[in-house]
């Protein structure tokens, strides 16, 4: 199943927040992939089959 801009809101738990204040840009964290895998596992265990797709941005 392809996630299009029209379908993404229907599949999210909460609507994305609008940033308030400053946005800080930081250097890439080489631990990010492992952190995402760990958190994605926790989410999948909590939601079971309801968690069809998890997307992380870097």
C-alpha positions as CSV (number, residue, x, y, z in Angstrom):
1,X,0.0,0.0,0.0
2,X,1.4,3.3,-1.0
3,X,1.1,6.2,1.4
4,X,0.1,9.3,-0.4
5,X,-0.4,12.8,1.1
6,X,-4.1,12.2,1.1
7,X,-3.8,8.9,2.9
8,X,-1.2,9.7,5.5
9,X,-3.6,11.7,7.8
10,X,-6.1,8.8,7.8
11,X,-3.4,6.5,9.1
12,X,-1.8,8.6,11.8
13,X,-2.6,8.4,15.5
14,X,-2.5,12.2,16.0
15,X,-2.3,15.0,13.5
16,X,1.2,16.3,13.2
17,X,1.9,19.3,15.5
18,X,2.7,22.6,14.0
19,X,6.1,23.7,15.3
20,X,6.0,26.5,17.8
21,X,9.1,28.5,18.5
22,X,12.5,27.8,17.1
23,X,13.5,24.7,15.2
24,X,17.0,23.5,16.0
25,X,19.0,21.8,13.3
26,X,21.7,19.5,14.7
27,X,24.3,17.2,13.3
28,X,23.3,13.6,12.4
29,X,23.3,11.3,15.3
30,X,24.9,7.9,14.3
31,X,22.8,6.3,17.1
32,X,19.5,7.3,15.3
33,X,18.9,4.1,13.4
34,X,19.2,2.0,16.6
35,X,17.1,4.5,18.6
36,X,14.4,4.3,15.9
37,X,14.5,0.5,15.8
38,X,14.1,0.4,19.6
39,X,11.2,2.8,19.7
40,X,9.5,1.3,16.7
41,X,9.6,-2.1,18.5
42,X,8.0,-0.6,21.6
43,X,5.2,0.9,19.5
44,X,4.7,-2.3,17.5
45,X,4.4,-4.3,20.8
46,X,1.9,-1.8,22.2
47,X,-0.3,-1.6,19.1
48,X,0.1,-5.0,17.7
49,X,-1.4,-5.5,14.2
50,X,-2.8,-1.9,14.3
51,X,0.6,-0.6,13.7
52,X,0.9,-1.3,10.0
53,X,3.7,1.2,9.1
54,X,6.1,3.2,11.2
55,X,8.1,6.0,9.5
56,X,11.1,7.7,11.0
57,X,12.6,10.9,9.6
58,X,16.3,11.8,10.1
